[in-house]
Amino acid sequence: MAGTLETLLERIRDGHATPDEVAHARDLVAGDARLPDELREVALTDTDDLPGDAVGLLAVLGADPLFGEALRDAVASDGVEVAGLEEADSAWQAIADVLREELQAVGEGFEVADSVMMRLPPAWAYGPVTAEAVLGEAGEVDVAGEAMAALGAAPSLVAEAVAFEAGPVDVAAAVAAALGHADPLPVADAVRTEAGEVDVAGTVLAQLDEVALPLAEAVAAEGGTVDVADAVLAQLDETVLPIAEAVGEEAGEVDVVGDVLATLGLESKAMRPTLPASVVAPPEVPAAPANRGWALGAVVMAAVALLVLGVTQTPGGVGGTMPGVASEIVFAAAGDVVVEDLDYADDVVVMQAEGDEGAVILWMEDA
Amino acid sequence: MTAAMTAEDRQASREADRELLEAVLEGDNTAYRGLVEKYQGRVYSMVYGMVRNREDARDITQEAFVKAYRNLAGFRLEASFYTWLYRIAMNLAIDYTRKRKRREIAGFDEQIAAKDQDGGISELHHGDSPRKALERKQLLGRIMDAMQKLSDDQRQVILLREVEGLSYREISDVMEIPEGTVMSRLFYARKKLQKLLSDERG
């Protein structure tokens, strides 16, 4: 029945409603689609202030004469300002005035723009500014020192990981399997004669040590003093073309990766390993190792690298025999070596390249 | 957006915001400073009203602007920047108050809620007599105390309506709730605030 709810609400507001009328109004409110769910659930449930609820409901329904025609029209039309609502309630108006004026005063003179601008990620027009700032702050950097410091943490971690995962490993079997030799037994026997069972962690560490120093020297020779701004900006979002362009104009281009790779190629002679003592001197044969995970992949690669790099020690280059190794071992030319079935984790990257003397270089690092 | 702004003022302000945003998106970051300077005081007022701690309000305000900037790529230019900004700021403030409540429940810093009471309120800025200013300050302290007893949603709707003077539609945009819910929430928030104040008085 149209108007029933409004009539009941007016009676409640005026203090004339009976308990039954209040209950009936509550039922009507709960089922009135004109009211928001939140109101329908809680309205008229607070018996301490039923008139207050009735006033609010009448206002929302646009039927409260207390707020006048203008308010009713405003509430009825979607989104229109309800000017005058506060004027109808002087008590509330006083509260609202104080709150508004005082809090607005709090914000007067508040300044955060400088801090915000400093925290914005470098983008768009901020590229050149960033480059200048970094250059001004950082100046020249000892790249070799940084690289060595970074490498310094690696060997012990690698050793621990390898020792934990692999323990002593049957290198002969691993090499034979990695080479995919049609008849791996001669290879395995030869390697086992020479190397036996190996302290893998020690071997890997030895290899890392051999790599680290030439690498540092190479980086120092090639990198020397570096344009830090260029390096920093290179790490920024490459999709922001203005930065790249601005930095390109400011700093030119530095192909660090190319430089390092080139240097490693030149230095490959210095990195040619001699088998560490732990490899040359056969220790007691341990139990078969665990064969799992990335560590074995690393071990296999290290073993292959040992073997193939060892080839380059041979006078005449590839295709010869390794001194001290049984003569029936025939090594493939570098270009003919195909490494298959390497087992390594997703976070390991393997690269293969030919050096100046045809040596195969296997390189692994965290992706 | 103060209550005194007309619809024309709002439209002009919105157009100005849009021009600044377009400039930012075209590579002129300095244009973003214009937006920050335009809204920093108002956002700070709102956030302070939510958290009632000056330093935290400063941090939250700063974070809101940075977060808005980082998400500009997803902002629709035809939308209202300031309602979007307020939404970010208010959500950050609500996150803050919820974390603070958890800490208080854990008993680590139960004093935080009362830490900066009226600390951000300027004194005697109305040109009133000292006595009148003191009374006003005390009244504000009571109001702010009562405000802290409202739910986050109720406090938010009161601030957006009474301090910032947003329309129901704008509050609806900020809080992402229907306008009818805005009205009912505002009604109950006012009613509860009045009741808290009258209970305290008497």
Interface residues (C-beta under 8 A of the other chain):
Chain A: L35 P36 D37 E38 L39 V42 A43 D49 G52 D53 G56 A59 V60 V75 D78 G79 V80 E81 V82 A91 W92 I95 A96 V98 L99 R100 E101 E102 L103 Q104 A105 V106 G107 E108 G109 F110 E111 V112 A113 S115 V116 M117 R119 L120 P121 A123 W124 A125 Y126 P242
Chain B: T2 A3 V24 G27 D28 N29 T30 Y32 R33 V36 E37 Q40 G41 R42 V43 Y44 S45 M46 Y48 G49 R58 T61 Q62 F65 V66 Y69 R70 G120 I121 S122 H125 H126 R136 L139 L140 I143 M147 I158 L159 E162 V163 G165 S167 Y168 R169 P178 E179 G180 T181 M183 S184 R185 F187 Y188 R190 K191 L193 Q194 K195 L197
